[in-house]
Amino acid sequence: MVINYMKHDIQSVSNTRNITPALFNGGKSLVSTAYIYPVCPLSFNHARMFVIADVFARFDKLKGYEVYFPIATHYSGNTAHKVADSLSEYYLNKKVDNDITYNLFRHKYRLPETVIKSFTDPIKILDYFHYETIQTLKSLGIDADYVNEYTTKGNDYSIFINSLLDEYDEKGLVIENSKNKLGLKYEDEKWKKAALIVANKTTFKSVEYKKDIIAALKNIDSEWNLSRVNGYGVKRGQYIIDPMFDCELFSIFDLYKKCSLEKNSISDNDTNAIFKHLFSVINGLNVPKDELEKEIVSWLPCRRLICEEHLKNWVAKKIQAESMILSESYRTKEYRILGIGLIDGVQMSASKGTGVLACDLVDYFGPNLARATILLQGGNISIEFHYDLKLVKQIRKLLIQFKRYYTYVQQVANSDSINNNLQNILDDKNFKLICTKIDEYINNGDFRQAIYLLIRDLPKKYTDLDSSTAKQLNKLYSQYIPVFLPDYLRGLQYDRNI
């Protein structure tokens, strides 16, 4: 059945819906990141994506939002199979000195031989690095929803993706391309036009990235294969869905996992029915029929989605998908595309053995310095940057100096000292101005400027304190330092109420 999918605009949808999206009630914030394919340790760039998302999530909480920050890994593609094949050949032929894959895992990642031997099974590779990824994120203070953390190998995810493809099929958009492979009919002029309208309405903090996304939308066509015959992923008949097609609407599934937690015994048939009706709701054709669906859509739209620069084409495809499947008020509102990190002029990539591993940062520097190093490398989060090891020493020195200054702030705040001769006094007006400036930096992605303002500039300005100014500084630090360095002030807080 082919339906006229362009008729359902926001005005007609609003007449059929009996709930208000969180965007308009200001109560909820869904902060999301692109999936990680867990075939190696987290690189610096991957870890940076999660740390930046965590800053936004903590900032939204500071501003009074109820925040959902989901976490999941993507079991899709054939890289794990290639690694497993390479390691199987290595152990079969004993190519001790010249096997690139083995040396990468043994010497760069420093994995025990017993672990590497298990990697002749591709699923064990994915499982191992899924758990290591979660451990690394926790060590970096990432405040994600680990209770509902999942991988895409579950049967409910397969049902979700097949339900999504059924939606495309019903709209007449699943076709056979010139390669005799399944594809989506991206050439459809109405669909392409709708996607471009959505892209122009969507917030991108970098104008250049928005131009790239719009250019990519114009070039997407059905020659991009929807399916493959090898690797691991969601199965549809005899095919395996390509990784670029089975994660475009993952935020909807994130919400399903969260909201269905209390319904532990949902059968496959029930899951299929839930997704089928849910798609009709988010497409504006129906209203939520139960509390589960009401709770899911109450979190939409995604307030912020954070991903890396190399996923620009995926973002274009995601916008194309949302223009078709989601009514306007449920579409992702803001994309934060991050500039890539380079080391010695080469992009940092754990899978290629270049750059810095996040787990090494934590092991060598500890969680606070590791997280500060991730946040202070480069300038605006959307700009390409070069990793500078010398900066780590500067950051360590700055954090030590700030720790001593913060002790001084608390000591004065707990005293009764009054100094009427102070030239620099942090009164309510100045306090609000500083908060406004920090908020502006965070919203613009200028995290480094916000951190330097807090731990470098303010200590230089407010050197001779009285208790009133110290109390204001302590309040400011208690609010904003945990947004960037959640564990840094623990142990430094003075017990007496200030």
Secondary structure, DSSP 8 states (H G I E B T S, - for coil): ----TTS--HHHHHTT--S--HHHHS-EEEEEE--B--SS--BHHHHHHHHHHHHHHHHHHHTT-EEE---EE---BSHHHHHHHHHHHHHHHT-TTT-HHHHIIIIIS---HHHHHHTTSHHHHHHHHHHHHHHHHHHTT----GGG-EETTSHHHHHHHHHHHHHHHHTT-EEE-TTSSEEE-TT-HHHHHHHHHHHHHSEES-HHHHHHHHHHHHH--TTS-SEESSSBS-EETTEEE-TTTSSTTHHHHHHHHHHTTT-TT--HHHHHHHHHHHHHHHTTSS---SHHHHHHHHT-SEEEEEEEGGGHHHHHHHHHHHHHHS-GGGS--EEEEE--EEETTEE-BGGGTBS-BHHHHHHHHHHHHHHHHHHHSSSSTTS-EE--THHHHHHHHHHHHHHHHHHHHHHHHTS----TT-S----HHHHHHHHHHHHHHHHHT-HHHHHHIIIIIHHHH--S--HHHHHHHHHHHHHHHHHH-TTTTTTTS-SS--
